[in-house]
Amino acid sequence: MMKKANDDFDAWINILTEEQVYDVTLNSSLPLYPAHYWTHINKGKYVDFIGKVENYENDLECVCKEIGVEAEKGVNKNITSSCTVKENELYKYARFMNSKSRDKINSLFREDFELFGYEKITK
């Protein structure tokens, strides 16, 4: 699909259909499904724990504690000053998208934003 959009992210988001995102049986080569498909049933959480990338270190420590494994302490060598979830009050990659793309993502992943407590980007 990116080729069809001439490798332009905003063009790709524009041609992305709801069916491609919502129907997991439609296209298994497009792993872009709402996360709540694997964590919630009828808007109710059915998993014991949901970790988030932005809380990785703390979440990993919680999981390790729960299963009785000691989490390794130390500095994460993969983190750089540019690896932040938000930059200039926008989520890291949102600044590279046009407002039409952000609006479509807000719409397609509305339930994920609500269920996981993320703010929609309206700028």
N, C-alpha and C positions, 0 to 999 in steps of 0.2 A: 504493500500500500504506500510506503514512503516513496517508492519509485514513481508510482502513479501521481504523487503529489510533488514530483521533482525535488525530493529530499527537503521539502519545506515543511517544518513542523506545523505551522498555522494552517497550511493547505491540507495537511494530513488530518488534523483535528476536524477541519471543515467537512471532509468527505467521510469521516468516521460516523457510522450509524448507531443508533440505540441498540439495534439487534446484535451488532457485532460486539458490543460491550456487555449486554445483558444476557445473551443466550450462550451459555458455556458449551453447548453442543454444536454451535454453528461453525466456529473456526478455532480449533485448538492451537493454531499457530499465532494467534493474537492473545497473549496472556494479559489482557487488560480488563479484568473483571472487577466489580466492586468487592472490596475486601470482606464486607459483611456477609457475603455468600458463604464463607467458611467459618464465621464466628457467631452468627446470629440466626435465629429462627423467629419469624414474625416480630422483628425488632427487639427480641429478647436474647441476651447473650447466653450462649450455650457452651462456651469454653471456660475453663478455669482461669486462664490468664491471657491477656493480649499485650504483647510487647510492642514498643514503637521504636523506630530507628533513632529518633531524637532523644530517647531515653535509654539507649542501648546498654551502656555500662551498668546503670542501676537496675534495669530490667533483667539483664543477664545474672546479676548478683542475686536477685530475688528468685529466679528460676533455679539457680545452683543451690541456694539455701533450701528451697522446697524439695529438691530431689536428693539432698544430702551430699552434694559435691562442693568442694571449696573452690570458689571463683579465684582465678589468678589475679593478683594485684599488680599494678604497674601502669606505666604510661602506654597509651595506645599509639603506636608508631605510625598509624595510618591517618591520624588527624592532623590537619594543617589549619592555618588561620582562615582559609577559604571554605572550610567544611562546616558551615553553619546551616541550620535549617532555614533561618530567616535572614535575609539581607535587605537592608533598607525597608524594613516592614513588609516585604513580600517574601513568600516562600522562595527558596533558593532559585528555582528555575522559572518561576512565574514572570520574572522581569523580562524574560526572553519571548514571552507570548503576547500576542495582541489581545485586546479586551474581548473580542469575539471568541477567541479560543478559551480564555479564562471563564467566560460566561457558560460556554458549552461544557467545560469540565465541571463547573459548579452544578450544572443541571444533571449531567450524567452520573456524577458521584455524590449527589445530594444526600442520600441516606448514609453514605460513609462519613461525610462531613458531620452530620448530626449524631450518629451513633458513636463515633470516635472522638467527638468534641473538637473538631478542627474548624477554624474560621474560614468562611468563604472569602475569596479575594474579589473585592468589588471595584477596585481602582482601575 
